Amino acid sequence: VCSTFSPNVRDKFQFLVYSKNPCTVTQLEGSDKHQIEEIQEEATEIELDGLWKGDSAAGSLIYPTWRNNPQYFLSVKNPGYTQVTITLEQSESGSLEKIGFYLFSTPDFKRIIEPSKLIYEQEFRTVDLTTVDIELTQGNYVILPTTKTPSRERSFKLKVIGTNIAITQVQEWKMDIIDGEWKEGTDGGCSNYPTWQDNPKFYLTVPEKTKVFIVLQLHKGVKIPRIGFFVLYSKDKTTLRFLIKPRVCLRKITQFLILLIWRQENILFCQLRLFLKKGGSLL
């Protein structure tokens, strides 16, 4: 249907169609009756019950535990922009907590580990229900609902409304957790000191090239030290070669934030994302 912006504007025009294969275009006569109906897709409403409890009551992004919150994978399938309504409602038992949620873009179904793909943050407010209408392009997202501070256990409901959308639980990463300690004989300090190689070491083996997130966090102590780690390559646990040289690593901590430092309630946290080739690495 060719049109001017306003009615009663009269002028001649040309209508051109370019196609890879032959096609035929004919003009419909004005005397023909044509009924044009606007097709509107029916919106999908998805409501999920969730729970912040134990490790999953993990708090906002200022806490290193934030990644343990419940996370939901959202797929927006329509091309162009789709208006999506996201609503988070906390249970009414007890006093209300400050609640909000984060929205991340993601290339896959995995749990969000780092916040670099954050595209929206819902303001934390002490309310029973918080909602936002947002336009999203076709793609994949992760919704992370949370209380502002950790250890605030309660149930919640997450409701998402939009056309041609789907929600599933995120897939979990393979994870190993090892407790360590700097004590007499293993408190060697950074590479500015000749004793730095006396620090605790951990050997990581990968059977094939893979994406790895390495996280170091400190939970105890009144005086917060500066912490970090070095990554070295080793075929036999004895011959070492730096993947990240100590001085470069320290510069990245302070300047480029490849290693992220978080300071909150005597918790210090740093992380590194890298791709490791087949073999072993010493941390």
C-alpha positions as CSV (number, residue, x, y, z in Angstrom):
1,V,0.0,0.0,0.0
2,C,1.7,3.2,-1.2
3,S,0.7,6.3,0.8
4,T,1.4,9.9,1.5
5,F,1.6,11.0,5.2
6,S,-1.5,13.1,4.9
7,P,-4.7,12.5,2.9
8,N,-5.8,14.6,-0.1
9,V,-2.2,15.0,-1.4
10,R,-2.1,14.2,-5.1
11,D,0.9,13.6,-7.2
12,K,2.4,11.0,-9.6
13,F,4.8,8.3,-8.4
14,Q,6.7,5.2,-9.5
15,F,6.7,1.9,-7.7
16,L,9.8,-0.2,-8.3
17,V,10.4,-3.8,-7.3
18,Y,13.8,-5.5,-7.6
19,S,14.0,-9.3,-7.3
20,K,16.5,-12.0,-7.8
21,N,13.9,-14.2,-9.7
22,P,11.2,-13.0,-12.1
23,C,8.1,-11.6,-10.5
24,T,4.9,-9.8,-11.6
25,V,3.4,-6.7,-10.0
26,T,-0.1,-5.5,-10.9
27,Q,-2.1,-2.7,-9.5
28,L,-5.4,-3.5,-7.8
29,E,-8.3,-1.4,-9.0
30,G,-9.8,1.1,-6.7
31,S,-13.3,-0.4,-7.2
32,D,-12.1,-3.7,-5.7
33,K,-13.1,-4.3,-2.1
34,H,-10.0,-5.0,0.0
35,Q,-10.2,-5.5,3.8
36,I,-6.8,-5.1,5.5
37,E,-6.5,-6.5,9.0
38,E,-3.7,-5.8,11.3
39,I,-2.2,-9.0,12.7
40,Q,-1.4,-8.8,16.4
41,E,0.5,-11.6,18.1
42,E,-0.8,-12.7,21.4
43,A,1.5,-11.9,24.3
44,T,2.9,-14.7,26.4
45,E,2.7,-14.4,30.2
46,I,5.2,-16.6,32.1
47,E,5.2,-16.7,35.9
48,L,7.9,-18.5,37.9
49,D,8.2,-19.2,41.6
50,G,11.7,-18.6,43.1
51,L,13.5,-18.7,46.4
52,W,16.4,-16.9,47.9
53,K,17.7,-19.3,50.4
54,G,21.2,-20.2,51.7
55,D,23.8,-19.7,49.0
56,S,21.2,-18.4,46.5
57,A,20.4,-15.4,48.8
58,A,23.5,-13.8,47.4
59,G,22.8,-10.0,47.3
60,S,23.5,-7.4,44.6
61,L,26.6,-6.9,42.4
62,I,28.6,-5.2,45.1
63,Y,28.9,-8.6,46.8
64,P,31.2,-11.3,45.3
65,T,28.4,-13.9,46.0
66,W,26.0,-12.2,43.5
67,R,26.4,-14.8,40.8
68,N,24.8,-17.5,43.1
69,N,21.4,-15.8,42.9
70,P,18.7,-17.6,40.9
71,Q,19.1,-16.9,37.2
72,Y,16.6,-17.3,34.3
73,F,17.4,-17.6,30.6
74,L,15.1,-15.4,28.5
75,S,14.9,-15.9,24.7
76,V,13.3,-13.1,22.5
77,K,12.5,-14.6,19.2
78,N,10.9,-11.9,17.2
79,P,13.1,-9.9,14.8
80,G,13.4,-6.2,15.5
81,Y,12.2,-4.8,18.9
82,T,9.9,-6.6,21.3
83,Q,8.3,-4.9,24.4
84,V,8.9,-7.1,27.4
85,T,7.4,-6.5,30.9
86,I,9.4,-7.9,33.8
87,T,7.9,-8.0,37.3
88,L,9.5,-9.1,40.5
89,E,7.3,-9.7,43.6
90,Q,8.6,-10.7,47.0
91,S,6.6,-12.7,49.5
92,E,4.6,-10.7,52.1
93,S,5.9,-12.7,55.1
94,G,7.9,-10.5,57.5
95,S,9.2,-7.1,56.8
96,L,9.9,-6.1,53.2
97,E,13.4,-6.2,51.8
98,K,15.0,-4.0,49.1
99,I,14.6,-6.0,45.9
100,G,15.6,-5.5,42.2
101,F,16.9,-7.4,39.3
102,Y,19.6,-7.3,36.6
103,L,19.3,-8.1,32.9
104,F,22.3,-9.4,31.0
105,S,22.8,-10.2,27.3
106,T,24.3,-13.6,26.7
107,P,25.4,-15.8,23.8
108,D,24.5,-19.1,25.5
109,F,22.4,-20.7,28.2
110,K,25.2,-20.5,30.9
111,R,24.9,-18.9,34.3
112,I,26.2,-15.4,34.3
113,I,29.6,-15.3,36.1
114,E,30.9,-11.8,35.2
115,P,28.9,-8.6,34.9
116,S,30.4,-7.2,31.7
117,K,27.2,-7.9,29.6
118,L,24.9,-6.0,32.0
119,I,22.4,-4.0,30.0
120,Y,19.8,-3.0,32.6
121,E,19.6,-2.7,36.4
122,Q,16.2,-2.3,38.1
123,E,16.5,0.2,41.1
124,F,16.5,-1.5,44.5
125,R,13.4,-0.4,46.5
126,T,11.7,-1.6,49.6
127,V,8.4,-2.6,47.9
128,D,6.5,-5.8,47.5
129,L,6.5,-5.5,43.7
130,T,8.8,-3.8,41.2
131,T,8.3,-3.8,37.4
132,V,9.7,-2.4,34.1
133,D,8.6,-2.2,30.5
134,I,11.7,-2.6,28.2
135,E,12.2,-3.0,24.5
136,L,14.6,-5.9,23.6
137,T,16.0,-6.9,20.3
138,Q,16.0,-10.5,19.1
139,G,18.5,-12.5,21.2
140,N,19.2,-14.2,24.5
141,Y,19.2,-12.6,27.9
142,V,19.5,-13.6,31.6
143,I,17.3,-12.2,34.3
144,L,18.9,-12.2,37.8
145,P,16.4,-11.2,40.6
146,T,18.0,-10.4,44.0
147,T,17.7,-8.7,47.3
148,K,20.1,-5.8,47.8
149,T,22.0,-7.5,50.6
150,P,22.9,-11.2,51.0
151,S,21.3,-13.6,53.4
152,R,17.8,-12.2,53.1
153,E,15.9,-15.4,52.7
154,R,12.4,-15.3,51.2
155,S,10.3,-16.5,48.3
156,F,9.5,-14.5,45.2
157,K,7.6,-14.5,41.9
158,L,9.1,-13.5,38.6
159,K,6.6,-12.6,35.8
160,V,7.6,-11.9,32.2
161,I,5.2,-10.8,29.5
162,G,6.0,-10.5,25.8
163,T,5.3,-11.8,22.3
164,N,7.2,-14.9,21.2
165,I,9.4,-15.3,24.3
166,A,10.5,-18.3,26.2
167,I,12.2,-18.7,29.7
168,T,14.2,-21.7,31.0
169,Q,16.7,-22.2,33.9
170,V,20.2,-21.3,33.1
171,Q,22.8,-24.1,32.6
172,E,25.4,-24.4,35.3
173,W,29.2,-24.3,34.8
174,K,31.5,-27.1,35.9
175,M,33.0,-25.8,39.1
176,D,35.7,-26.7,41.6
177,I,36.2,-24.9,45.0
178,I,39.4,-25.2,47.0
179,D,40.0,-23.6,50.4
180,G,43.4,-22.2,50.9
181,E,45.4,-20.2,53.5
182,W,48.3,-17.9,53.6
183,K,50.3,-18.8,56.7
184,E,53.9,-19.0,57.9
185,G,56.0,-20.3,55.0
186,T,53.3,-19.7,52.4
187,D,52.8,-16.0,52.8
188,G,55.4,-14.9,50.2
189,G,53.8,-11.7,48.9
190,C,53.7,-10.5,45.3
191,S,56.4,-10.8,42.7
192,N,58.2,-7.7,44.1
193,Y,59.5,-10.0,46.8
194,P,61.9,-13.0,46.2
195,T,59.6,-15.2,48.4
196,W,56.6,-14.8,46.1
197,Q,57.0,-18.4,44.7
198,D,56.4,-19.7,48.3
199,N,52.7,-18.8,48.0
200,P,50.1,-21.6,47.7
201,K,49.9,-23.1,44.2
202,F,47.1,-24.9,42.4
203,Y,47.4,-27.0,39.3
204,L,44.6,-26.8,36.8
205,T,44.3,-29.3,33.9
206,V,42.0,-28.9,30.9
207,P,41.6,-31.7,28.3
208,E,40.9,-29.2,25.5
209,K,40.7,-25.5,24.8
210,T,38.0,-24.0,27.0
211,K,36.8,-20.7,28.6
212,V,37.7,-20.5,32.2
213,F,36.7,-18.0,35.0
214,I,39.1,-17.9,37.9
215,V,37.9,-16.3,41.1
216,L,39.8,-15.6,44.3
217,Q,37.9,-14.2,47.3
218,L,38.8,-13.4,50.9
219,H,36.2,-13.5,53.6
220,K,38.0,-13.1,56.9
221,G,40.2,-10.5,58.5
222,V,39.6,-7.0,59.9
223,K,42.4,-5.5,57.8
224,I,41.8,-6.2,54.1
225,P,45.0,-7.0,52.2
226,R,45.5,-6.5,48.5
227,I,45.2,-9.9,46.8
228,G,45.6,-11.3,43.3
229,F,47.0,-14.3,41.5
230,F,49.4,-15.3,38.7
231,V,48.7,-17.8,35.9
232,L,51.6,-19.9,34.5
233,Y,51.7,-22.6,31.9
234,S,53.2,-26.0,32.9
235,K,53.4,-29.3,31.1
236,D,54.7,-31.3,34.0
237,K,54.1,-29.2,37.1
238,T,57.8,-28.3,37.3
239,T,58.6,-26.3,34.1
240,L,56.7,-23.1,34.3
241,R,56.0,-20.4,31.7
242,F,54.0,-17.3,32.4
243,L,50.7,-16.9,30.7
244,I,50.3,-13.7,32.6
245,K,53.5,-12.2,33.9
246,P,53.3,-10.9,37.4
247,R,54.0,-7.2,36.6
248,V,51.5,-7.2,33.8
249,C,49.0,-8.9,36.1
250,L,49.5,-6.2,38.7
251,R,49.1,-3.4,36.2
252,K,45.8,-5.0,34.9
253,I,44.5,-5.1,38.5
254,T,45.1,-1.4,39.0
255,Q,44.5,0.1,35.5
256,F,42.5,-2.0,33.1
257,L,40.3,-3.9,35.5
258,I,40.8,-7.2,33.8
259,L,41.1,-8.4,37.4
260,L,38.1,-6.9,39.2
261,I,38.6,-5.7,42.8
262,W,35.6,-5.5,45.1
263,R,35.7,-4.2,48.6
264,Q,32.6,-4.6,50.8
265,E,32.2,-5.7,54.4
266,N,35.8,-7.1,54.7
267,I,35.3,-9.2,51.5
268,L,37.9,-8.8,48.8
269,F,37.3,-10.4,45.4
270,C,39.1,-10.6,42.1
271,Q,38.5,-12.6,38.9
272,L,40.0,-13.3,35.6
273,R,38.5,-14.6,32.3
274,L,40.7,-16.4,29.8
275,F,40.9,-19.2,27.3
276,L,43.2,-22.0,28.3
277,K,44.7,-24.4,25.7
278,K,45.0,-28.1,26.3
279,G,47.5,-28.9,29.1
280,G,48.1,-27.6,32.6
281,S,48.3,-24.3,34.3
282,L,49.6,-23.3,37.6
283,L,47.8,-20.7,39.7
